[in-house]
């Protein structure tokens, strides 16, 4: 998958989530972190993007719970970063959890799943 397609995918996933479910400060922090992840990913700085994506996942899990679509977005972003670095064993369980949350939230036949 090309980097452009991946960025479009990440942006699309990000648009599906609802930062309003967070407390005001946490929602802003999560959104800012994800935008930085996308910027670093586009720049090819996968290592720094991974550190920030891990932080975004932690913010999401702590503020909206483990099964929220924002957590799925964070999982997908982190999985994609691991995949881009060839760390497939780390990416796979994150993709699976992302898929499970997305199917539960949107339904298995939704085009974004």
Sine and cosine of phi, psi and omega as CSV:
sin_phi,cos_phi,sin_psi,cos_psi,sin_omega,cos_omega
0.00,0.00,0.72,-0.70,-0.03,-1.00
-0.95,0.30,0.37,-0.93,0.01,-1.00
-0.88,0.47,-0.58,0.82,0.02,-1.00
-0.90,0.43,-0.71,0.70,0.02,-1.00
-0.88,0.47,-0.64,0.77,0.01,-1.00
-0.90,0.43,-0.69,0.73,0.03,-1.00
-0.89,0.46,-0.65,0.76,0.04,-1.00
-0.89,0.45,-0.67,0.74,0.05,-1.00
-0.87,0.48,-0.73,0.68,0.01,-1.00
-0.88,0.47,-0.67,0.74,0.01,-1.00
-0.90,0.43,-0.63,0.78,0.02,-1.00
-0.90,0.43,-0.69,0.72,0.04,-1.00
-0.89,0.46,-0.69,0.72,0.00,-1.00
-0.87,0.50,-0.59,0.80,-0.03,-1.00
-0.94,0.34,-0.34,0.94,-0.01,-1.00
-0.98,0.18,-0.32,0.95,-0.09,-1.00
-1.00,0.05,0.27,-0.96,-0.07,-1.00
-0.83,-0.55,1.00,-0.06,0.02,-1.00
-0.88,0.47,-0.28,0.96,0.02,-1.00
-0.90,0.43,-0.34,0.94,0.03,-1.00
-0.94,0.35,-0.32,0.95,0.05,-1.00
-0.99,0.15,0.29,-0.96,0.25,-0.97
-0.90,0.44,0.37,-0.93,-0.12,-0.99
-0.81,0.59,-0.77,0.63,-0.03,-1.00
-0.91,0.42,-0.66,0.75,-0.02,-1.00
-0.93,0.37,-0.61,0.79,0.02,-1.00
-0.90,0.44,-0.66,0.75,0.04,-1.00
-0.91,0.42,-0.68,0.73,0.01,-1.00
-0.88,0.47,-0.73,0.69,-0.02,-1.00
-0.88,0.48,-0.72,0.69,0.00,-1.00
-0.88,0.47,-0.70,0.72,0.01,-1.00
-0.89,0.46,-0.69,0.72,0.02,-1.00
-0.88,0.48,-0.70,0.72,-0.01,-1.00
-0.91,0.41,-0.60,0.80,0.06,-1.00
-0.91,0.42,-0.61,0.79,0.04,-1.00
-0.93,0.37,-0.62,0.79,0.07,-1.00
-0.86,0.52,-0.73,0.68,-0.01,-1.00
-0.89,0.45,-0.65,0.76,0.01,-1.00
-0.90,0.44,-0.73,0.69,0.00,-1.00
-0.92,0.39,-0.61,0.79,0.05,-1.00
-0.87,0.49,-0.74,0.68,0.00,-1.00
-0.88,0.48,-0.56,0.83,0.01,-1.00
-0.98,0.18,-0.12,0.99,0.00,-1.00
0.99,0.13,0.20,0.98,0.00,-1.00
-1.00,-0.05,0.95,0.32,-0.12,-0.99
-0.92,0.40,-0.58,0.81,-0.03,-1.00
-0.89,0.45,-0.77,0.64,0.01,-1.00
-0.92,0.40,-0.62,0.79,0.03,-1.00
-0.88,0.47,-0.61,0.79,0.00,-1.00
-0.90,0.44,-0.69,0.72,0.02,-1.00
-0.86,0.51,-0.69,0.72,-0.02,-1.00
-0.95,0.32,-0.61,0.79,0.04,-1.00
-0.89,0.45,-0.61,0.79,0.07,-1.00
-0.89,0.45,-0.63,0.77,0.03,-1.00
-0.92,0.39,-0.66,0.75,0.03,-1.00
-0.88,0.48,-0.66,0.76,0.04,-1.00
-0.88,0.47,-0.69,0.72,0.01,-1.00
-0.88,0.47,-0.70,0.72,0.03,-1.00
-0.87,0.50,-0.70,0.71,-0.01,-1.00
-0.90,0.45,-0.77,0.64,-0.04,-1.00
-0.87,0.48,-0.63,0.78,-0.03,-1.00
-0.96,0.29,-0.40,0.92,-0.12,-0.99
-0.96,-0.29,-0.47,0.88,-0.03,-1.00
-0.83,-0.56,0.00,1.00,0.03,-1.00
1.00,-0.02,0.22,-0.98,-0.16,-0.99
-0.97,0.25,-0.23,0.97,-0.10,-0.99
-0.91,-0.42,0.34,0.94,-0.02,-1.00
-1.00,0.07,0.54,-0.84,0.04,-1.00
-0.83,0.56,-0.48,0.88,0.05,-1.00
-0.92,0.40,-0.55,0.83,0.08,-1.00
-0.92,0.39,-0.65,0.76,0.05,-1.00
-0.86,0.51,-0.68,0.74,0.04,-1.00
-0.86,0.51,-0.73,0.68,-0.01,-1.00
-0.90,0.45,-0.64,0.76,0.04,-1.00
-0.89,0.45,-0.70,0.72,0.01,-1.00
-0.89,0.45,-0.66,0.75,0.03,-1.00
-0.89,0.46,-0.73,0.69,-0.02,-1.00
-0.91,0.41,-0.67,0.74,0.04,-1.00
-0.87,0.50,-0.68,0.74,-0.01,-1.00
-0.91,0.42,-0.60,0.80,0.05,-1.00
-0.91,0.41,-0.68,0.73,0.06,-1.00
-0.89,0.46,-0.68,0.74,0.01,-1.00
-0.87,0.49,-0.69,0.72,-0.01,-1.00
-0.89,0.46,-0.41,0.91,0.01,-1.00
-0.99,-0.11,0.09,1.00,0.01,-1.00
0.98,0.21,0.23,0.97,-0.02,-1.00
-1.00,-0.09,0.92,0.39,-0.12,-0.99
-0.91,0.42,-0.57,0.82,0.00,-1.00
-0.91,0.41,-0.51,0.86,0.07,-1.00
-0.98,0.19,-0.56,0.83,-0.06,-1.00
-0.95,0.31,-0.66,0.75,-0.14,-0.99
-0.82,0.57,-0.78,0.62,-0.02,-1.00
-0.91,0.42,-0.48,0.88,0.04,-1.00
-0.94,0.34,-0.68,0.73,0.07,-1.00
-0.86,0.50,-0.68,0.73,-0.02,-1.00
-0.90,0.44,-0.67,0.74,0.02,-1.00
-0.93,0.37,-0.65,0.76,0.08,-1.00
-0.84,0.55,-0.74,0.67,-0.01,-1.00
-0.88,0.48,-0.70,0.72,-0.02,-1.00
-0.88,0.47,-0.69,0.72,0.01,-1.00
-0.91,0.41,-0.69,0.72,-0.02,-1.00
-0.90,0.43,-0.67,0.74,0.04,-1.00
-0.89,0.46,-0.65,0.76,0.00,-1.00
-0.92,0.40,-0.66,0.75,-0.06,-1.00
-0.98,0.21,-0.63,0.78,-0.13,-0.99
-0.94,-0.33,-0.29,0.96,-0.10,-1.00
1.00,-0.09,0.54,-0.84,-0.10,-0.99
-0.92,0.38,-0.34,0.94,-0.04,-1.00
-0.99,-0.15,0.06,1.00,0.00,-1.00
-0.92,0.40,0.66,-0.75,-0.04,-1.00
-0.89,0.46,-0.36,0.93,0.01,-1.00
-1.00,0.05,-0.05,1.00,0.05,-1.00
-0.99,-0.11,0.00,0.00,0.00,0.00
